[in-house]
Amino acid sequence: MKNLTIGIFGFGCVGQGLWKVLHETRGIHADIKKICIKHPEKQRPIDPGHFTTDPAAILEDPEIDVVVELIDDAEAAFEIVSRALRNGKAVVSANKKMIAYRLPELYNLQHQYDAPFLYEGSCCASIPIIRNLEEYYDNDLLTSVEGIFNGTTNFILTKIFEENLDFPTALRLAQTSGFAESDPSLDIEAYDPKYKLCILLLHAFGVFVHPEQVFNFGIGRINDFDIRFARSQGCEIKLIAHCYKSGDRVSGYCLPRFVPKSSRYAGIKNEYNAVDLESAFAESQFFIGKGAGDRPTGSAVLSDISALTYHYKYEYKKYAQNGATFSNEPTTIDLYVRFGRENQVNPGDFLEIYEQYSARNARYIVGKIALDKLQAAVWLNDPEVNIVQWGQRD
């Protein structure tokens, strides 16, 4: 087992979580030599001697062989990670936005400089999904990967359906509980689970997918009518990231979905995440774990550090095997669309309409629509319009 000397960038929620779990575990031989921070005036719970504001103190130190990147700024994170890889250092990151946007470049840097880059903490926190896709499912024929990938929105939706809170109150509770940022748009508008889906698409199906190719629609427009409608159908609403393979085509998107109260997803509460895998050999497997918080994400980062003591690196086996391409063009979904005014939504955009409802204050359509048609619909940009996926498996 290799002894590691670590340099960390960032000491926020995840950085402090990593510090805690690393000092509580007995199985990893690793020492944190230096932590690079942006604001030295902030009060922190450990000795100030651990900190520096100079990135070179970590990146150019020959004794530091592992760089752990845990900052919020995606562009700055890429500069840190790419420089560390060029210097031959192993890198661990939990920055899902940076990885999702820069994955082809990061893939090439790993191979060019023969330096491992691990990022289990970027996807679903405590659920070890990336390494399972890389190792357990390396030769299985996966057909679908989906799940609840965002702990913040799941916390909010749980409070709405379990405790009858309205959306603004549930959001404020998520913020005071430390699960949502003061600007929660990355979570609420489903960008966070989309970034995670882009990463998993490479490890599950071997395709590089830019985030702009993946359709996302969040939970920010859910109102009391939508909640009452869900309950009338014996359902809750969950934000689901979904990707699947059909022949040589891979598709993926992130949407809120009606799920029956009897479903496995309805049983995933608060900040917990879930990942559902379908494959030819193993059939269905369901992973559950905490998806937010300092210790769950810190434990995922810790698992990557542990793997580096055994010289582990991703082999990207599905990419080597792959002949698939990503396209949402032929994909159709069953959709509930709620709106307020007559002619606000064009029924002609639907391939088939199953149900329509019209009242003074609210209208809805339930029908089948092509995903590319939905993405191009002008009415989708209207803040009075909300959509929820309908009729998918439990």
C-alpha positions in Angstrom: 0.0 0.0 0.0 1.3 3.4 -1.0 1.7 6.2 1.5 0.2 9.4 0.1 1.0 13.1 0.6 -2.1 15.3 -0.2 -2.6 18.9 -1.1 -6.2 20.2 -1.0 -7.8 23.1 -2.9 -10.8 24.4 -1.0 -12.0 23.9 2.6 -15.7 24.3 2.5 -18.4 21.7 3.2 -16.7 18.9 1.3 -13.2 19.8 2.3 -14.1 19.8 6.0 -16.0 16.6 5.5 -12.9 15.0 4.0 -10.7 16.3 6.9 -13.1 14.6 9.4 -13.4 11.2 7.7 -9.7 11.1 6.8 -8.7 11.6 10.5 -11.3 9.1 11.7 -10.4 6.2 9.4 -7.5 3.9 10.2 -7.2 2.1 6.8 -5.6 4.8 4.7 -2.0 5.9 4.9 -2.3 9.6 3.8 -1.2 12.9 5.2 -2.6 16.4 4.3 0.4 18.6 3.8 -1.2 21.8 2.7 -4.7 23.3 2.0 -5.0 26.1 -0.5 -7.8 28.6 0.2 -9.0 31.9 -1.3 -10.0 33.8 1.9 -7.4 33.5 4.6 -9.3 35.8 6.9 -12.1 33.3 7.4 -12.3 31.4 10.7 -11.7 27.7 10.3 -11.8 24.8 12.7 -8.2 23.6 12.3 -4.7 25.1 12.8 -4.0 28.1 10.4 -0.6 26.6 9.7 -2.2 24.1 7.3 -3.3 26.8 4.9 -1.8 28.7 2.0 -3.2 31.1 -0.7 -0.5 30.1 -3.2 -1.5 27.3 -5.6 2.2 26.6 -6.4 2.7 25.5 -2.8 0.7 22.4 -3.7 1.1 22.1 -7.5 4.9 22.6 -7.6 5.7 20.7 -4.4 7.4 17.4 -5.4 6.5 15.8 -2.1 2.7 16.2 -2.8 1.6 13.3 -5.0 -2.2 13.7 -4.8 -4.1 16.9 -5.4 -7.7 17.0 -4.2 -9.8 19.7 -5.9 -12.9 20.8 -3.9 -13.7 24.4 -5.1 -16.9 25.8 -6.6 -15.4 27.7 -9.5 -15.5 25.3 -12.6 -13.0 27.3 -14.6 -10.5 27.7 -11.8 -11.0 24.0 -10.9 -10.0 23.0 -14.5 -6.8 25.1 -14.3 -5.9 23.4 -11.1 -6.7 19.9 -12.3 -5.1 20.2 -15.7 -1.9 21.7 -14.2 -1.7 19.0 -11.6 -2.1 16.2 -14.2 0.6 17.9 -16.4 2.9 17.7 -13.4 2.2 14.0 -13.1 0.2 14.2 -9.9 -2.8 12.1 -9.2 -6.0 14.1 -8.9 -9.3 13.7 -7.0 -12.2 16.0 -7.7 -15.9 16.4 -6.8 -16.6 19.2 -9.2 -19.4 17.8 -11.4 -19.8 21.0 -13.5 -16.1 21.2 -14.4 -15.9 17.5 -15.2 -19.1 17.4 -17.2 -17.9 20.3 -19.4 -14.3 19.3 -19.7 -14.4 15.5 -19.7 -12.9 14.9 -23.2 -9.9 17.2 -22.3 -9.5 15.6 -18.9 -9.6 12.1 -20.5 -6.8 13.1 -22.9 -4.7 14.6 -20.1 -4.8 11.4 -18.1 -3.6 9.4 -21.0 -1.0 11.9 -22.2 0.7 12.3 -18.7 -0.2 8.9 -17.3 -1.7 10.5 -14.2 -4.9 9.1 -12.6 -7.9 11.4 -12.2 -10.7 10.0 -10.0 -14.1 11.7 -9.3 -16.5 9.4 -7.5 -17.6 12.3 -5.3 -18.9 14.2 -8.3 -21.9 11.8 -8.7 -24.4 10.9 -6.0 -22.1 11.5 -3.0 -22.0 8.3 -0.9 -23.2 5.9 -3.7 -20.1 4.3 -5.4 -21.7 4.4 -8.8 -18.7 5.3 -11.1 -16.5 2.5 -9.9 -19.3 0.0 -10.1 -19.9 1.0 -13.7 -16.2 0.7 -14.4 -15.6 -2.6 -12.7 -18.8 -4.6 -12.0 -20.5 -3.6 -15.2 -17.5 -3.4 -17.5 -18.7 -6.3 -19.7 -22.4 -6.2 -18.9 -24.8 -4.9 -21.5 -26.4 -1.9 -19.7 -29.7 -0.7 -21.1 -30.6 2.0 -18.6 -29.2 4.2 -15.9 -31.5 6.5 -14.0 -32.3 7.8 -10.6 -32.6 10.6 -8.0 -29.2 12.3 -8.4 -29.8 15.5 -6.4 -30.3 15.5 -2.7 -31.4 19.1 -2.4 -34.4 18.8 -4.6 -35.3 15.4 -3.1 -35.3 17.0 0.3 -37.6 19.8 -0.9 -40.0 17.4 -2.6 -40.1 15.2 0.5 -41.1 18.1 2.7 -43.8 19.0 0.2 -45.4 15.6 0.0 -44.6 14.3 3.5 -45.1 17.4 5.6 -47.4 19.5 3.4 -45.0 22.4 3.1 -45.4 24.8 0.2 -42.5 25.1 -2.2 -41.0 28.4 -0.8 -41.1 27.1 2.7 -39.5 23.7 1.8 -36.7 25.6 -0.1 -35.9 27.8 2.8 -35.7 24.7 5.1 -33.3 23.1 2.6 -31.2 26.3 2.8 -31.2 26.5 6.6 -30.4 22.7 6.7 -27.3 23.3 4.6 -28.5 21.3 1.5 -29.3 24.3 -0.7 -27.2 27.3 -1.6 -28.4 30.9 -1.2 -28.8 30.7 -5.0 -30.3 27.2 -5.5 -30.8 27.4 -9.2 -28.2 24.7 -10.1 -30.3 22.2 -8.1 -33.8 23.6 -8.6 -33.4 23.9 -12.4 -31.9 20.4 -12.7 -28.4 21.5 -13.9 -26.7 19.6 -11.1 -28.2 16.2 -11.9 -27.6 16.9 -15.6 -23.9 17.3 -15.0 -23.8 14.0 -13.1 -25.8 12.3 -15.9 -23.2 13.5 -18.5 -20.4 11.9 -16.4 -22.3 8.6 -16.0 -23.0 8.5 -19.7 -19.3 8.0 -20.4 -18.8 5.3 -17.8 -22.1 3.5 -18.5 -22.3 3.7 -22.3 -18.9 5.0 -23.5 -20.2 8.3 -25.0 -18.9 11.8 -24.4 -21.9 14.1 -24.1 -21.7 17.9 -23.7 -24.2 19.2 -21.1 -25.9 21.4 -23.7 -27.0 18.2 -25.5 -28.9 17.0 -22.5 -32.4 18.4 -21.9 -33.1 19.5 -18.3 -36.2 20.9 -16.6 -36.4 21.3 -12.9 -38.9 21.6 -10.1 -39.0 25.4 -9.7 -42.4 25.9 -11.4 -44.2 23.3 -9.3 -47.3 24.8 -7.7 -50.3 23.7 -5.5 -52.3 22.5 -8.5 -49.5 20.2 -9.6 -49.2 18.9 -6.1 -52.9 18.2 -5.8 -52.9 16.6 -9.2 -50.1 14.2 -8.2 -51.9 13.3 -5.0 -55.2 12.7 -6.9 -53.2 10.1 -9.0 -51.7 8.4 -5.9 -48.3 9.8 -6.8 -45.5 12.0 -5.6 -43.1 14.0 -7.8 -39.4 13.2 -8.0 -36.7 14.8 -10.1 -35.3 11.9 -12.2 -32.2 11.8 -14.4 -32.5 9.2 -17.1 -30.4 7.7 -19.8 -30.8 4.6 -21.9 -29.4 2.7 -24.8 -31.4 1.5 -27.8 -29.3 -0.2 -30.5 -26.4 2.0 -31.2 -28.2 5.2 -29.9 -27.9 6.6 -26.4 -30.4 9.2 -25.1 -30.7 11.1 -21.8 -32.6 13.9 -20.0 -33.6 15.2 -16.6 -37.2 15.8 -15.7 -39.6 15.8 -12.7 -41.7 12.6 -12.8 -44.9 11.4 -11.2 -44.0 8.3 -9.3 -46.6 6.1 -7.5 -46.5 6.0 -3.7 -45.8 2.3 -4.0 -42.7 2.8 -6.1 -39.1 2.5 -4.9 -38.4 6.1 -5.7 -41.2 7.3 -3.4 -39.4 5.5 -0.6 -36.3 7.7 -1.2 -36.6 10.5 1.3 -34.9 13.8 2.2 -31.3 14.2 1.0 -31.0 10.6 -0.1 -30.1 9.6 -3.7 -30.9 6.5 -5.6 -29.5 4.9 -8.8 -31.4 2.3 -10.8 -29.5 0.2 -13.3 -30.9 -2.2 -15.9 -28.7 -4.6 -17.8 -28.9 -7.7 -19.8 -27.0 -10.0 -17.4 -27.5 -8.5 -13.9 -31.0 -7.3 -14.8 -32.2 -4.6 -12.2 -30.1 -3.2 -9.3 -31.0 -0.3 -7.0 -28.4 1.7 -5.1 -29.4 4.1 -2.2 -27.3 6.5 -0.2 -27.0 10.0 1.1 -26.6 12.5 -1.8 -25.8 15.7 0.1 -23.8 16.8 3.2 -20.2 17.0 4.1 -19.5 13.5 5.4 -21.2 11.5 2.5 -19.4 13.5 -0.2 -16.2 13.4 1.9 -16.5 9.7 2.2 -16.7 9.4 -1.7 -13.5 11.6 -2.0 -11.9 9.4 0.7 -12.7 6.3 -1.3 -10.8 7.7 -4.3 -7.8 8.5 -2.2 -7.9 5.0 -0.8 -8.0 3.6 -4.4 -4.9 5.7 -5.3 -3.0 3.9 -2.6 -3.4 0.8 -4.8 -2.5 2.7 -8.0 -6.1 2.6 -9.3 -7.2 4.5 -12.4 -10.3 4.5 -14.6 -9.8 2.4 -17.7 -12.9 3.8 -19.5 -13.7 0.3 -20.8 -17.1 1.2 -22.2 -15.5 3.9 -24.3 -13.0 1.5 -25.7 -15.8 -1.0 -26.6 -18.3 1.6 -27.8 -19.8 2.2 -31.2 -22.8 4.2 -29.9 -23.7 7.9 -30.5 -25.8 10.2 -28.4 -29.1 11.6 -29.8 -32.4 12.6 -28.3 -34.1 13.1 -31.7 -36.3 10.0 -31.9 -37.1 9.9 -28.2 -40.7 10.4 -27.1 -42.1 10.8 -23.6 -45.5 10.9 -22.0 -45.9 14.3 -20.4 -48.2 16.3 -18.2 -48.2 20.0 -19.1 -50.0 22.5 -16.8 -50.7 26.1 -17.9 -53.1 28.9 -17.1 -54.6 30.4 -20.3 -56.3 29.1 -23.4 -53.9 28.7 -26.3 -50.9 29.1 -24.0 -49.7 25.6 -25.0 -50.1 24.3 -28.6 -51.9 20.9 -28.6 -50.5 20.4 -32.1 -47.0 19.8 -30.6 -48.2 16.5 -29.2 -48.1 13.2 -31.2 -51.1 12.0 -29.2 -53.2 13.5 -26.4 -54.6 11.2 -23.7 -56.4 13.7 -21.5 -57.2 17.4 -21.4 -58.6 19.6 -18.6 -59.7 23.2 -18.6 -60.9 25.4 -15.7 -60.8 29.1 -14.9 -57.5 29.0 -13.1 -55.6 26.0 -14.6 -55.5 23.8 -17.6 -53.5 20.7 -18.4 -52.7 18.3 -21.2 -51.4 14.7 -20.8 -50.0 13.3 -23.9 -47.1 11.9 -25.9 -44.5 14.4 -27.3 -41.2 14.0 -29.1 -38.4 15.2 -26.9 -36.8 17.4 -29.6 -40.3 19.0 -30.2 -40.5 19.7 -26.5 -37.1 21.3 -26.4 -38.0 23.6 -29.2 -41.5 24.6 -27.9 -41.8 28.3 -27.3 -44.3 27.7 -24.5 -41.7 25.9 -22.5 -40.1 29.2 -21.8 -43.3 30.6 -20.2 -42.9 30.7 -16.4 -46.6 29.9 -16.0 -46.1 26.5 -17.8 -44.9 23.5 -15.9 -44.1 19.9 -17.1 -43.9 16.6 -15.3 -43.1 13.3 -17.0 -45.9 10.7 -16.9 -46.3 7.0 -17.2 -42.7 5.7 -16.7 -41.8 2.6 -14.8 -41.7 2.5 -11.0 
